[in-house]
Amino acid sequence: MSSELWTAVVVTAIPVVGGGVGYLIKYLIEFRNENRIDHNLVMEAISDLKTDVREVKSGLYDHISWHAKRVKK
């Protein structure tokens, strides 16, 4: 391959590869941001579940305590 042709190939390939890498980086950043939103939704749902479990646990203890007092009478 002649040096002029090789130079033309390299000069043409650099922007193509650079553009591909730029697109890949942009895609990865968007993907990361979408996953961050999904992660936040999951963490919020887990927090809600923890609150619900605490409320059920508290209600169950109250119910058991009520029955224990009733049986003692």
C-alpha positions in Angstrom: 0.0 0.0 0.0 1.4 3.4 -0.9 2.1 5.9 1.8 -0.5 8.4 0.3 -3.2 5.7 0.3 -2.2 4.6 3.8 -2.4 8.2 5.0 -5.9 8.6 3.4 -7.1 5.4 5.2 -5.7 6.5 8.5 -7.1 10.0 8.2 -10.5 8.6 7.2 -10.5 5.9 9.9 -9.7 8.2 12.8 -13.0 10.2 12.7 -15.0 7.1 12.1 -13.4 5.3 15.1 -13.6 8.5 17.2 -17.2 9.0 16.3 -18.0 5.4 17.2 -16.2 5.7 20.5 -18.1 9.0 21.1 -21.4 7.3 20.4 -20.5 4.4 22.7 -19.6 6.8 25.5 -22.9 8.7 25.0 -24.9 5.5 25.0 -23.2 4.3 28.2 -23.9 7.6 29.9 -27.6 7.4 29.0 -27.8 3.8 30.0 -26.2 4.6 33.4 -28.6 7.5 34.0 -31.6 5.2 33.1 -30.3 2.6 35.5 -29.8 5.2 38.2 -33.5 6.1 37.9 -34.5 2.4 38.0 -32.2 2.0 41.0 -33.8 4.9 42.8 -37.3 3.4 42.1 -36.2 0.1 43.5 -34.7 1.7 46.6 -37.9 3.6 47.2 -40.0 0.5 46.8 -37.8 -1.3 49.3 -38.1 1.5 51.7 -41.9 1.4 51.3 -41.9 -2.4 52.0 -39.8 -1.9 55.1 -42.3 0.6 56.4 -45.2 -1.8 55.6 -43.4 -4.6 57.4 -42.8 -2.4 60.5 -46.5 -1.5 60.6 -47.6 -5.1 60.3 -45.1 -6.1 62.9 -46.4 -3.4 65.3 -50.0 -4.4 64.7 -49.2 -8.1 65.3 -47.4 -7.3 68.6 -50.4 -5.2 69.7 -52.8 -8.0 68.7 -50.7 -10.6 70.6 -50.5 -8.3 73.6 -54.2 -7.8 73.6 -54.9 -11.5 73.5 -52.3 -12.1 76.3 -54.1 -9.6 78.5 -57.5 -11.1 77.7 -56.3 -14.6 78.5 -54.8 -13.5 81.9 -58.2 -12.1 83.0 
